[in-house]
Amino acid sequence: MRSSSRHRRLASLFLTLATACLAGTAAPGAYAADVEPTAAGTYVALGDSYAVAPGTRVYDNPDDPCRRGPLAYPRLWAQQHPSYAFVEASCSGATTAELQSRQVPRLTADTTLVTVQVGGNDVGVVDTMTHCILTIDDKDCVAGVEAAKATATGSLPSALASTYASVRAKAPNAKVVVVGYPRLYTIGGTCGIFGLSDTERTALNSLADTLDSVLADQATRAGFTFLDPRPAFDPHTICSHAETWVTSLEWDKINESYHPNKAGHQYGYLPLLTALAG
């Protein structure tokens, strides 16, 4: 009787232990099945044509006026960081006003990274470039550039300040990177006498410098980080001896002209953004 009783108690103890072990091993699996993986963060790209696909000639939909495509630097960064949720709000032709009304609403309190590239359309860079291409007299081109620079130093700062304040209000915890514009030309380079003169090329480079100076100043005031592409792009501008990272005038594809090409996005903007954002 004693032996039988002891055997029953041992059997009961083993059963209890086995049940506990099974419960302990099953719980983690059941818990994992119920929990969705959490994204490392959310990246939202805001901007104009420099932040989308003009210049790369590769588009999601060639008829889409935003002209987005897979080879632009925000897409490339997102591809390299698949743990991030990615929102592409950038659209070709955007101004600061349009960015505030149509793109900033895509931000949320959970946004962790934002790139903002806007300002060129506010000062009429496209019209200024077109004017310089079509005018015969260097003085006309230079005068147009000076007018654009006056807008950049006059009305653009307040427009940027308002835009950046809207970004911070919608994404209070995000790292915000303000992305600048490259110079277009190597002066005295390999272009020779054809096309724009060195006087016109120098004037257009000065417009990029003025625009970037304003962007950098307003980014600092807002507590944002400024990405300056000029040192990286300078050896690869139009008329340089190296591979060019920006497109020259293309009469068959006017809207491709004077934008970063595939190499400009991949080897120019992407490494700079990675260095700042990780």
Salt bridges, closest charged atoms under 4 A:
ASP60 OD2 - ARG75 NH2 2.30
GLU88 OE1 - ARG75 NE 2.86
GLU146 OE2 - LYS149 NZ 3.17
ASP198 OD1 - ARG201 NH1 3.10
ASP209 OD1 - ARG183 NE 2.81
ASP209 OD1 - ARG230 NH1 2.89
ASP212 OD2 - ARG230 NE 3.26
ASP217 OD2 - ARG221 NE 2.90
ASP228 OD1 - ARG230 NE 2.89
ASP234 OD2 - ARG183 NH1 2.53
GLU250 OE1 - ARG57 NH2 2.20
ASP252 OD1 - ARG57 NH2 4.00
GLU256 OE2 - ARG67 NH2 3.35
